[in-house]
Amino acid sequence: MSKVDTAWLRMEHSTNLMMINGVIFLDKALDYPRLLETIEQRFLAFRRFRQKAEDRAAGAQWVIDDDFDLQWHVRRTALPGKADQAELELLVSDLASTPLDPSRPLWRFHVVENYVGGPVVIVRIHHCIADGIALVQVFLSLTDPKPEGRDSARRPEMWKERRANESPVFQRLLEPARGGLDFATAWSQRLLEEGQKMLRDPSVAADYLAEAGEVVKELTHSLTLPDDPQTRFRGRLGVRKQVAWAEPLPLDEVKAVSKAFNCTVNDVLIAAVTGALRNYMIARGDEPDSLEDIRATVPVNLRPLEHAKELGNHFGLVFLSLPLGSESPLERLYAVNDRMTELKSSKQAAVTFGFLAALGMGPSAIQKPVLDLLSQKATTVLTNVPGPQQPIYLAGSRINEMMFWVPQNGGIGLGISILSYNGKVFFGLISDRRLVSDPADIIARFKPEFEKLLYLGMMLPLDGRPHEGSARLLLDKN
């Protein structure tokens, strides 16, 4: 097991399980035998899903499970009572609070056949197997562009060997940060290879020293960040998680807002999330003037295109400060835009990737206090994953909607997930129930916060950034 994956394996704690949880909503009854066949042919083509993780004194290893049973990993279940969204949220929350069996490969599918909105597949996969970007491509390998399937269904290796740049979906998902990954993972090798050159040419050594200085600066900055302020989102964690999800937004409208205000789609969505958190806190009695900004750890993909078919974790983390203290939606939007622009020009993601790899080399007794220290620097984990923008099918059934929930580490009790699929944007939240027992109340505020930006974009004559004072006047009138 790689050192980074080992770090994610050892982050597991009863109060924060390192699972990525997902829900797939289908349009019609699922053909269970065909689903099993599809998983066996395509999912198990990745040997990792037949292997269990064994953490030994010398390090963690992947070991083939000689007693592997596909039907144990793909279980059929039913919801009680009305089998409505409340019951489904309860089931997903129960599963998100239940650890995977460490004596078996760390993944399970739960097929819910009696949900009122149609059949549902709940997916649970441990983070040590792969990051979200890799798991999206694995999931795409299970799906088809048409109900009847495709010719390569029985030849999973054909899919795995396919060039990543042949697919616009993969092109978008796996856009690399090549310099960052090279710097984070190959530093020692580069020093050895360039050693002779450094002796001959002092300027080469000077370049490396300058780059090393940037790394030390970034690492020092991350480790010395002040702890996040104490809010209702921070505190002692329990062992119970609660999930919720929102009605999707039209992706075209989000893109229109981003274009109108000269920001990215990601900026718009994070600004709406920030507004939802702010208004939730105010509704719970927190004073608006006393609200301090909180940080989110945001995963940044560092996976090169040539690594598209590989599993494992290839991402770094950046600390994004969410402007809770800003009253104006436009102030929040541009604050997010400015802060994201600054982070994109830093080496923070690559440095944290290398730092996690270094932690994975050491014993878990060392990892825990360091990871706990880092988790004190943030209040939430926030991730945005782009999915395919055309309908896809699983075992012959069309996927109507998808949602997933990102795991949290250390003392972080809130996870925010954004996923785009087939022209819609889906927003999900997972919380520690001791801290936030009603994440649906935060979720319900997401769409109204986006609509404030949408209305401003429609009402303002835009030529570059609109004047902030004008935007406030328009907002007050509406």
Summary of the structure (lengths in Angstrom):
residues: 478
radius of gyration: 22.7
end to end distance: 55.6
largest distance: 76.3
contacts: 1553
relative contact order: 0.17
helix: 46%
strand: 21%
